[in-house]
Amino acid sequence: MKVGSRFNGPPGSGNGGYSAGLLAAHVDSPAVSVRLRKPVPLDREMQVRDGQLLDGDVVVASAEPAVLDLEVPPAPTFDQAREAAAKVPWRDRHPFPTCFGCGPGREDGIGALLGPLDGRAEWAGVWRPAGALPNDGAAVLPEIVWAALDCPSAQPVAPDGGPAFVLGTFVAQVEQPVELGVDHLLLAWELGREGRKAYSASAIIGPHGVCGRARAVWVSIG
């Protein structure tokens, strides 16, 4: 398994959701829990053995089957989501502006930038997957769905762009294809905090319902 340099998160390391999605493909379960133990190296061939991602003798990440019991809040309208995303604080104060998943400076990335919904606890945005993203001709690949679930879940946790958080554990489930050229709602919300850890959730909602959902544990490095 190798994470290409295009798919970075923090500078010099793999995007957490994308990397977790690649590893999750080696686990036979609808929902998979991935724990990221070290920054994921870029452009380096690594081994996957018994659910572990190994860089030589170093365990970079581990994955195992999971059960994801997560209720997704009611979907806002696309207009509400666009209005929320228009005031996204992260656009100008992004901790990792070159991130593949949500970096505002990336024209070849996902561009998952959300903002707070008026009168609600959730954050929202609109994502229309472009053909430049890895895909099977009709929908983006599962690891792209994982990346699109990852970055939104960080934004309610650090609403002003800081302090910076990195992904610790990610439990995700892809339920329907995320089609190219079709508007999807991105939804994220905070679940709580404990010391340096923050807990959040996210979902991608398409024309036929929830396409994917996830829970995340974030660790502050600020």
N, C-alpha and C positions, 0 to 999 in steps of 0.2 A: 504494500500500500504506500502510495506517495501523494503528498499534498503539494500541488503546484504553487509556484510563487504568486500566481494570480489570486489565489484563494486565501490571502492573508487576513488576519485580524489585527491584533497589535503588531507593530512593525517587527518583521523578522520571524513571525510565527503564524501558524495556521489559524484561520477563523475557527472558533470553537464549535459552532453548529455544523459547519461544513465537514470539519474533521470528524466530529462525532457521528455524522450521518454516514460517512464512508465506513467507519468502524462498525456502525450498527448493521450494515448490510451483511456482516458476517454472523449475525445472531438471528436465529429462526424464531422470531416473536413479533407480533403486531406492534407492541410497545417495547422500547429498549431504553435502559438506563445506561448512560455513559458518564464515567468519572474521568475528568481530565486532570492528570497528576503532574504533568510537566508541560511547558510550552511545546506545541507541536512543530517539529522542524519542517522547513520548506524544501522542496526539491530533493528529498532524500528518501531512498527506498527503505521502508521499514517492514518488519515482519508482523503478521497477525497470528497469534497462537493461543488457543483456548480463551478467546475473548479479550486477549490483551494485545495492545499495540506496543511493539518492542523496537527500540532504537538501540541495537546491540543488546546489551544486558539491562538497559534502562527501560522500565515500564512507563511509557508516556501516557497511556490511557487504558481503561478497562471497561468492558461492556457486558451487560447481562440482561436476560429477559426481565420485563417489568409489567406491572399493571398500572395503567394511568386512569385514575378515577378523577376526572376534572370536568366540571360543568362550565360550559362556555356562556358568558353573559349574552343577552340579546344583542343582535347585530345593529349597529347604527346604520343610517342611510349612507350612501356614497357621498352625498353632499355634506353630511355631518362629518364624515371621516376626512374629506378633503379640507374642510374648514379647520378641523383640529390639526391636521398635518401642516397647514399653512403657517401656524404659529409655533412650529417645532423649535424648541430651544437648542436642540443639538446641531442645528444647521451651522451656526456660527461658533459654537463652543464644544466641538466634538473632541472627546479624549483621544480618539484614534481616527483621524480624518481620512486615512487611506484604506480603512477596513472594507473588505469585499462586500460584507453584508449591508453596512449602513453608512459607509464613508461618503460624505457629500462631494468629495472630489473625484469619485470614481464613476466614469462613464460606462465601464464594462462590468459594473457590479449590480447588486440587487437594488440598492437605493432605498432600503427600508427605514424611512424616517417618519416617525409618528409624532402626534401632539395630543395634549389632554382634551378630552371631549367635554363640552360645556355641560355642567350639571351632573357629571358622572365621574366615577373613580377610574375608568379605563382610559387608555390612550388608543388612538386609532390612526390609520392611514390607508391609502389605496395603492395597490401594487398591480401593475400590468406586466407580467413576465415577458421579456423580450427574447427574440430568437437567438441573440448573442449568448444567452446563458446555456449551459450544457442541458441538452434535451434529447428526447427520443423521436422528435418530429412533430409531436402533438402536445407534450407536457414537459415541464422541467424534470430533471432527474431527482430522485428522493433526497440526495445530499444537498441539493439546492433548496428543497423544502425545509430541511433541517436548518440551514443557514438563515432562511427567511423567518423561521420561528425563533431563532436564537437572538438576533440583534434587537428586535422589538421588545423582548422581555427585559432588556437592560435599561430601556429608556425611562420607564416610570420609577426605577430604582435610583437613578441618578438624574433627576429631572432637569438640572442645570448643566449637564455634561460632566459633572465631577462630584465627588472624587471618582477616579477611574475604578471600575470593577472588571474582574475577569471571570469567565465562566468556570465554575467548579464541577457541578453535576447537572446533567441535562437528561430529562426523560421525555421522549417524544414519540408520537405515533402519527404516521401518514395514513389517511383514511380514504382520500379520493385524489385523482390526478389534479395537479395545478396546471391548467391549460395555458398555452402560449397565447399572447395577444388578447387575453380576457381580464377584465378588472376583477380583482380580489380585495376583500377587506382584510387588513391586518389589525389585530386587536391584542392589547397587552395590559396587564394589571399587576399590581404589587400584592403579595400575599403575607408579608411580614418581615421582621428583622430580628437578628440575634447576634449581638456583638458586631464583628466585621462581616457577617454573612447577611445577605438579603435574599428573599424568596419571591419569585414572581411566576407568572404564567402568560401564555400567548396562544393565539389561534389564527389560522388562515381560513377565511370563509369565502367560498366560491358560489357560483350560480345555483349549485345543487346542495348547499349546506357546508358543514365543516370539512375542510380538506386535511387539516392537520392541527394538532394541539400539543402543548408541551408545558412542563414545569421546569424551572431553572433554580439553581442555587448559585448566587453570585458572591464573590469574595472581594472585598475592598483592597486595593493596593495603593490607595491614596493616603 
